[in-house]
Amino acid sequence: MQPLPPMKIVRYADAQGRIRLASLHRDGRLERLAGDLFGELVPTGELAAVGRILAPLEPRAILCIGLNYRRHAAETGAAIPTYPVLFMKSPGAVQHPEAPITLPTTASSHQVDYEGELAVVIGRTCRNVSRAEALEVVLGYTCANDVSARDWQKQQRLGGGQWCRGKSFDSFAPLGPCLVSAVAIPDPQALSLQTRLNGGTVQVASTADMIFPVAEIIEFLSASTTLLAGTVILTGTPSGVGMAADPPRWLRSGDTVEVEIEAIGVLRNPVIDESIAAQTP
């Protein structure tokens, strides 16, 4: 893996539906890039003709860490974990920036929650990576929303005692709005994170408050285990989730959720019912 130069990379579809990559400049210009996200990217000098912004990549896998902020563990009544708590989301749950989070109506849920998180993208296939070398396998970082149907996550009769079902409904893994190359964020433990619901701030934290920092997470996940290039790691959410509010603050059709992370940008998604989404052309 050749380290990417400092840049914000946007994945988009042009007017013909072709999927392209572009570099986001400070003045807002999008310059089309030639090449491959996991190979060499070359600026073309051409302005990108953007039809719509897409999630920065199609993940090979989505590995998630639960209870990774002390105050979040406290608000859920959970003990501080000794090792990272791993669960998975289906890659099919990925959603694009500005595209809707759809509230399940067929597999009905009335307890859908937001979780703003820092996402890490693995840049090369690796195994048994030491903590000291862990950040060398990172391609870049983006914003994520670990949307969760708490009833399917928590109730034995629905989720079978596993979290994956309640975490993997369609649209439950928004990513974006861009991928910031790893060299542009030398310390992923020094970023501010906010989540806003309908313009009101509901989560505020620093990634410095993680129980298990990014390098330790990669060391843990890669132990005797191959991490494929294109694996996305969600690093946990801070306190302020809707489940812990009094009364609980569940997502409703018409809401808008924004996840903002310093040096990356704002991931924004409206919320609609699945039945409404099915009627949209």
C-alpha positions as CSV (number, residue, x, y, z in Angstrom):
1,M,0.0,0.0,0.0
2,Q,1.4,3.4,-1.0
3,P,0.5,6.0,1.6
4,L,-2.0,8.5,0.2
5,P,-0.8,12.1,0.3
6,P,-2.7,14.5,2.6
7,M,-6.1,14.8,1.0
8,K,-9.9,14.4,1.3
9,I,-11.2,11.9,-1.1
10,V,-14.8,11.9,-2.3
11,R,-16.4,9.0,-4.1
12,Y,-19.2,10.0,-6.4
13,A,-21.4,9.0,-9.3
14,D,-21.3,11.2,-12.4
15,A,-24.3,12.0,-14.6
16,Q,-23.8,8.7,-16.5
17,G,-23.7,6.7,-13.3
18,R,-20.0,6.0,-13.5
19,I,-18.3,5.8,-10.1
20,R,-15.4,8.1,-9.7
21,L,-13.0,9.5,-7.1
22,A,-12.2,13.1,-6.5
23,S,-10.0,15.2,-4.3
24,L,-11.8,17.9,-2.2
25,H,-9.8,21.1,-2.2
26,R,-10.1,23.8,0.6
27,D,-12.0,26.1,-1.8
28,G,-14.6,23.5,-2.3
29,R,-13.5,22.4,-5.8
30,L,-13.6,18.7,-6.5
31,E,-10.8,17.5,-8.8
32,R,-11.2,14.2,-10.5
33,L,-8.6,11.5,-9.5
34,A,-7.4,8.7,-11.8
35,G,-6.5,5.4,-10.3
36,D,-7.6,3.2,-7.5
37,L,-8.3,3.9,-3.8
38,F,-6.1,1.1,-2.7
39,G,-3.4,1.7,-5.3
40,E,-2.1,5.0,-6.8
41,L,-4.3,8.0,-7.1
42,V,-3.3,10.7,-9.6
43,P,-4.8,14.2,-9.9
44,T,-6.2,14.9,-13.4
45,G,-6.6,18.6,-13.2
46,E,-10.2,18.2,-14.3
47,L,-13.2,19.3,-12.3
48,A,-15.4,16.4,-11.1
49,A,-18.8,16.4,-12.7
50,V,-20.7,15.1,-9.6
51,G,-24.1,13.6,-9.9
52,R,-24.3,12.4,-6.2
53,I,-21.8,11.9,-3.4
54,L,-21.4,8.2,-2.4
55,A,-20.0,6.5,0.7
56,P,-16.2,6.7,0.5
57,L,-16.0,3.0,-0.3
58,E,-17.8,-0.4,-0.5
59,P,-16.4,-2.1,2.6
60,R,-15.2,-5.7,2.5
61,A,-16.3,-6.0,6.1
62,I,-17.6,-3.7,8.9
63,L,-16.1,-4.5,12.3
64,C,-17.5,-2.5,15.2
65,I,-16.3,-1.9,18.8
66,G,-19.0,-1.4,21.4
67,L,-18.7,0.3,24.8
68,N,-15.5,2.1,23.9
69,Y,-16.2,5.4,25.7
70,R,-16.4,5.3,29.5
71,R,-19.4,7.6,29.8
72,H,-21.3,5.6,27.2
73,A,-20.7,2.4,29.1
74,A,-21.9,4.2,32.3
75,E,-25.1,5.5,30.7
76,T,-26.0,2.0,29.5
77,G,-25.2,0.4,32.8
78,A,-22.5,-1.7,31.4
79,A,-19.1,-2.6,33.0
80,I,-15.9,-1.2,31.5
81,P,-14.7,-4.0,29.2
82,T,-11.3,-5.7,29.7
83,Y,-11.0,-6.3,26.0
84,P,-12.6,-4.5,23.0
85,V,-16.2,-5.6,22.5
86,L,-16.6,-6.8,18.9
87,F,-19.7,-7.1,16.8
88,M,-20.3,-6.8,13.0
89,K,-22.6,-5.0,10.6
90,S,-23.4,-6.2,7.2
91,P,-21.7,-4.4,4.4
92,G,-25.1,-4.2,2.8
93,A,-26.1,-1.7,5.5
94,V,-23.9,1.0,4.1
95,Q,-25.7,4.3,3.2
96,H,-24.4,7.4,1.3
97,P,-24.2,10.9,2.7
98,E,-27.6,12.8,2.4
99,A,-29.4,9.5,1.6
100,P,-32.1,8.4,4.1
101,I,-31.8,6.3,7.1
102,T,-34.9,4.1,6.7
103,L,-36.8,3.0,9.8
104,P,-37.7,-0.7,9.4
105,T,-41.4,-1.4,8.9
106,T,-41.4,-5.0,7.6
107,A,-39.1,-6.2,10.4
108,S,-40.7,-3.5,12.5
109,S,-38.7,-1.4,15.0
110,H,-39.8,1.5,17.1
111,Q,-36.5,2.0,18.9
112,V,-34.0,3.1,16.2
113,D,-31.1,5.0,17.6
114,Y,-28.1,7.0,16.3
115,E,-24.4,6.5,17.2
116,G,-21.9,9.0,15.9
117,E,-18.5,7.3,15.4
118,L,-15.0,7.6,13.9
119,A,-14.5,5.0,11.2
120,V,-11.1,3.6,10.3
121,V,-10.4,2.2,6.8
122,I,-7.8,-0.5,6.5
123,G,-5.6,0.1,3.5
124,R,-3.8,-3.2,3.0
125,T,-4.5,-6.8,3.9
126,C,-2.8,-7.5,7.2
127,R,-2.5,-9.9,10.1
128,N,-0.9,-9.9,13.6
129,V,-0.2,-6.1,13.4
130,S,1.6,-4.7,16.5
131,R,0.2,-1.7,18.2
132,A,3.4,0.2,17.3
133,E,2.8,-0.4,13.6
134,A,-1.0,-0.4,13.5
135,L,-1.5,3.1,12.1
136,E,0.7,2.1,9.1
137,V,-2.0,-0.1,7.8
138,V,-4.7,2.6,7.9
139,L,-5.7,4.1,4.6
140,G,-7.8,6.9,6.1
141,Y,-10.7,8.0,8.3
142,T,-14.3,8.9,7.8
143,C,-17.5,9.7,9.8
144,A,-19.9,6.9,10.6
145,N,-23.3,6.5,12.1
146,D,-23.8,3.1,13.8
147,V,-27.6,3.2,13.5
148,S,-29.1,0.6,15.9
149,A,-32.6,-0.9,16.3
150,R,-32.4,-1.3,20.1
151,D,-35.4,-3.7,20.4
152,W,-33.8,-6.1,17.8
153,Q,-30.4,-5.6,19.5
154,K,-31.5,-6.1,23.1
155,Q,-34.5,-8.4,23.1
156,Q,-33.7,-12.1,23.0
157,R,-36.8,-13.1,21.1
158,L,-36.0,-10.7,18.2
159,G,-32.2,-10.7,17.9
160,G,-31.4,-14.1,19.4
161,G,-29.1,-12.5,21.9
162,Q,-26.8,-11.1,19.2
163,W,-26.4,-7.5,18.2
164,C,-25.8,-8.0,14.5
165,R,-29.5,-8.2,13.4
166,G,-30.4,-4.9,15.1
167,K,-27.3,-3.2,13.6
168,S,-27.5,-4.4,10.0
169,F,-30.8,-3.3,8.6
170,D,-30.6,-1.5,5.2
171,S,-29.1,2.1,5.6
172,F,-27.9,1.4,9.1
173,A,-24.3,2.2,8.3
174,P,-24.0,5.7,6.8
175,L,-20.4,6.6,5.9
176,G,-18.8,9.9,4.7
177,P,-18.8,12.5,3.5
178,C,-15.2,11.9,2.5
179,L,-12.2,9.7,3.3
180,V,-9.4,11.7,4.9
181,S,-6.0,10.1,4.2
182,A,-4.2,8.8,7.3
183,V,-1.2,11.1,6.9
184,A,-3.6,14.1,7.2
185,I,-4.7,12.8,10.7
186,P,-1.5,11.7,12.4
187,D,-3.2,11.3,15.7
188,P,-6.7,9.8,15.6
189,Q,-7.0,10.2,19.3
190,A,-7.1,14.0,19.1
191,L,-10.4,14.6,17.3
192,S,-13.6,16.3,18.5
193,L,-16.9,14.5,17.6
194,Q,-20.4,15.8,17.7
195,T,-23.7,14.3,16.8
196,R,-26.7,16.6,16.1
197,L,-30.4,15.6,15.9
198,N,-32.6,18.1,14.1
199,G,-29.9,20.8,14.7
200,G,-29.6,20.1,18.5
201,T,-26.3,18.7,19.8
202,V,-26.8,15.3,21.5
203,Q,-23.3,13.9,21.5
204,V,-20.0,15.7,22.2
205,A,-16.7,14.0,22.9
206,S,-13.1,13.7,22.0
207,T,-11.6,10.6,20.6
208,A,-9.0,10.9,23.4
209,D,-11.7,9.5,25.7
210,M,-11.7,6.1,23.9
211,I,-11.1,3.2,26.3
212,F,-9.2,1.3,23.5
213,P,-7.5,3.7,21.0
214,V,-7.4,3.0,17.3
215,A,-3.9,1.3,17.3
216,E,-4.9,-1.0,20.1
217,I,-8.2,-1.9,18.3
218,I,-6.2,-2.8,15.1
219,E,-3.8,-4.9,17.1
220,F,-6.6,-6.8,18.8
221,L,-8.7,-7.3,15.7
222,S,-5.7,-8.5,13.6
223,A,-4.4,-11.0,16.1
224,S,-4.5,-14.4,14.3
225,T,-7.0,-12.8,12.0
226,T,-6.7,-11.4,8.5
227,L,-8.1,-7.9,8.0
228,L,-8.8,-7.4,4.3
229,A,-8.0,-4.2,2.6
230,G,-11.2,-2.2,2.6
231,T,-12.3,-3.4,6.0
232,V,-14.0,-0.6,7.9
233,I,-13.7,-0.4,11.7
234,L,-16.2,1.6,13.7
235,T,-14.5,2.7,16.9
236,G,-17.4,3.1,19.3
237,T,-19.8,5.9,20.2
238,P,-19.7,8.4,23.1
239,S,-22.4,9.1,25.6
240,G,-25.6,10.8,24.5
241,V,-27.4,8.1,22.6
242,G,-31.1,8.3,22.4
243,M,-31.6,5.0,24.3
244,A,-30.1,6.7,27.4
245,A,-32.3,9.8,27.3
246,D,-35.2,10.3,29.7
247,P,-37.6,9.6,28.0
248,P,-35.7,7.7,25.3
249,R,-35.1,9.7,22.1
250,W,-35.8,7.4,19.2
251,L,-35.4,8.4,15.6
252,R,-38.6,9.4,13.8
253,S,-39.5,9.9,10.1
254,G,-38.7,13.6,9.3
255,D,-35.6,13.7,11.6
256,T,-32.1,14.7,10.4
257,V,-29.0,13.3,11.9
258,E,-25.5,14.9,11.5
259,V,-22.2,13.4,12.6
260,E,-19.3,15.9,12.6
261,I,-15.7,14.9,13.2
262,E,-12.9,17.4,13.3
263,A,-10.7,17.4,10.2
264,I,-13.2,15.2,8.3
265,G,-16.5,17.0,7.9
266,V,-20.2,16.4,8.4
267,L,-22.1,13.2,7.6
268,R,-25.8,14.2,7.2
269,N,-28.7,11.8,6.7
270,P,-32.5,12.4,6.8
271,V,-34.7,9.8,8.4
272,I,-37.8,8.2,6.7
273,D,-39.9,5.1,7.1
274,E,-39.0,2.1,5.0
275,S,-42.5,2.2,3.5
276,I,-42.0,5.8,2.3
277,A,-38.6,4.9,0.9
278,A,-40.1,2.0,-1.1
279,Q,-42.4,4.5,-2.9
280,T,-39.6,6.9,-3.9
281,P,-38.5,6.5,-7.5
